[in-house]
């Protein structure tokens, strides 16, 4: 993955952000990008699954039967007990996007974070409604995969994202 980034971004980046969680910090380190310095953002931390984080997956149905079934019918708004819904994650991503718009508009950046945070970013950037999200689903993002968004259409900077592509790592 570091080779792909180095080959495709020879001019480097204007900003770098990562989650404070170890997995993201390790991935950021593997990219071997030292400048500019990495900024750690609590807004990029993985979705908090509340009580489910302390419960074996095999026990969730037994302990939280109805709640587990609700997750399937309302994945956008469903919240695990004492945890976050996907909409909660989107709300904190919007805060980060506000900072990026103010401080880094028109600049090139790299963000290292977690799957459901990438999912929340995609929902926000692509302006997906709950209906669109449920109908179209979401492509799985595995460790070290890259989701690349750009506002560039040739030499023209568009007001919103213009194109998306997935780069699947060969782990």
C-alpha positions in Angstrom: 0.0 0.0 0.0 2.8 2.4 0.8 4.2 1.8 -2.7 0.9 2.6 -4.3 0.6 5.8 -2.4 4.2 6.8 -3.2 3.7 6.1 -6.9 0.4 7.9 -7.2 1.1 10.9 -5.0 4.7 11.9 -5.9 3.9 15.5 -4.9 2.9 14.3 -1.4 0.1 15.6 0.7 -0.8 18.9 2.4 -2.4 17.3 5.4 -2.4 13.9 7.1 -5.0 12.7 9.7 -5.3 9.4 11.5 -7.5 7.8 14.2 -6.0 7.6 17.6 -6.5 3.8 17.7 -3.4 1.5 17.4 -4.5 -0.1 14.1 -4.7 3.2 12.3 -1.5 4.5 13.9 0.3 1.4 12.7 -1.1 1.7 9.2 -0.1 5.4 9.1 3.4 4.4 10.1 3.6 1.8 7.4 3.0 4.5 4.8 6.4 5.9 5.7 5.1 9.5 5.2 6.8 11.8 7.7 5.9 15.3 6.3 3.7 17.0 7.0 3.3 15.5 10.5 0.3 13.3 11.2 -2.6 14.9 13.1 -4.5 12.6 15.4 -8.3 13.2 15.4 -10.7 11.6 17.9 -13.4 12.1 15.3 -11.8 9.3 13.3 -12.1 6.6 16.0 -14.0 3.5 15.2 -17.7 3.3 15.8 -18.4 2.6 19.5 -20.5 -0.6 19.9 -21.3 0.0 23.6 -22.4 -3.1 25.5 -21.8 -5.2 22.4 -18.1 -4.7 22.7 -18.2 -6.7 26.0 -20.5 -9.4 24.6 -19.5 -12.4 22.5 -21.2 -12.3 19.1 -22.7 -15.7 19.8 -24.4 -14.3 23.0 -25.8 -11.1 21.5 -28.9 -12.7 20.1 -29.6 -14.4 23.5 -29.0 -11.2 25.5 -30.4 -8.6 23.1 -32.7 -10.6 20.8 -35.1 -7.8 19.7 -32.3 -5.2 19.4 -30.3 -7.5 17.1 -33.3 -7.9 14.9 -33.8 -4.1 14.8 -30.3 -3.6 13.5 -31.3 -5.3 10.3 -34.4 -3.2 9.7 -32.9 0.2 10.5 -29.1 0.0 9.9 -28.7 3.7 9.4 -30.2 4.8 12.8 -29.9 1.6 14.9 -27.8 2.1 18.0 -26.3 -0.8 20.1 -27.0 -0.4 23.8 -24.8 2.4 25.1 -23.2 2.7 21.7 -23.3 4.8 18.5 -25.5 4.6 15.5 -24.1 5.1 12.0 -25.8 8.5 12.0 -23.8 9.4 15.2 -20.6 8.5 13.4 -21.7 10.7 10.4 -22.3 13.6 12.8 -18.7 13.4 14.1 -17.4 13.1 10.6 -19.2 16.2 9.6 -17.3 18.1 12.4 -14.0 16.9 10.9 -15.2 17.8 7.3 -15.9 21.3 8.6 -12.3 21.6 9.8 -11.0 20.2 6.5 -13.1 22.7 4.5 -11.9 25.7 6.6 -8.3 24.8 6.8 -7.5 22.6 3.8 -9.9 23.6 1.0 -8.4 22.8 -2.4 -5.6 20.8 -0.8 -4.6 17.2 -1.1 -4.9 15.0 2.1 -4.7 11.5 3.4 -6.8 10.1 6.2 -6.2 6.7 7.8 -9.2 5.3 9.8 -11.6 2.4 10.2 -14.2 0.7 8.0 -17.4 2.1 9.5 -15.8 5.6 9.6 -15.0 5.3 5.9 -18.6 4.2 5.4 -19.9 7.3 7.3 -17.6 9.5 5.1 -18.9 7.9 2.0 -22.5 8.5 3.0 -21.7 12.1 3.7 -19.6 12.8 0.6 -21.9 10.9 -1.7 -25.0 12.5 0.0 -26.7 9.2 0.4 -30.1 9.1 1.9 -31.1 6.3 4.2 -33.1 4.8 1.3 -30.1 5.0 -1.0 -27.8 3.5 1.6 -30.2 0.6 2.2 -30.9 0.0 -1.5 -27.3 0.1 -2.7 -25.6 -1.3 0.3 -21.9 -0.5 0.9 -18.8 -2.0 -0.5 -16.8 -3.7 2.2 -13.5 -1.9 2.9 -10.9 -4.3 4.2 -7.7 -3.4 6.1 -5.3 -1.3 4.0 -7.9 -0.8 1.2 -8.0 2.7 -0.2 -11.1 4.7 -1.0 -10.1 7.7 -3.1 -12.3 10.7 -3.6 -11.5 13.6 -5.8 -13.0 17.0 -6.6 -10.8 17.3 -9.7 -12.3 16.9 -13.1 -9.2 17.2 -15.3 -7.9 20.6 -14.3 -11.2 21.9 -12.9 -11.8 21.8 -9.2 -15.5 20.9 -8.7 -17.5 22.2 -5.7 -18.2 18.6 -4.5 -16.6 15.2 -5.0 -16.4 14.3 -8.6 -15.1 10.7 -8.6 -14.6 7.8 -6.4 -12.4 4.7 -6.8 -11.4 1.8 -4.7 -7.9 0.4 -4.5 -8.0 -3.0 -3.0 -4.8 -4.0 -1.1 -3.1 -7.3 -1.9 -2.3 -8.2 1.7 
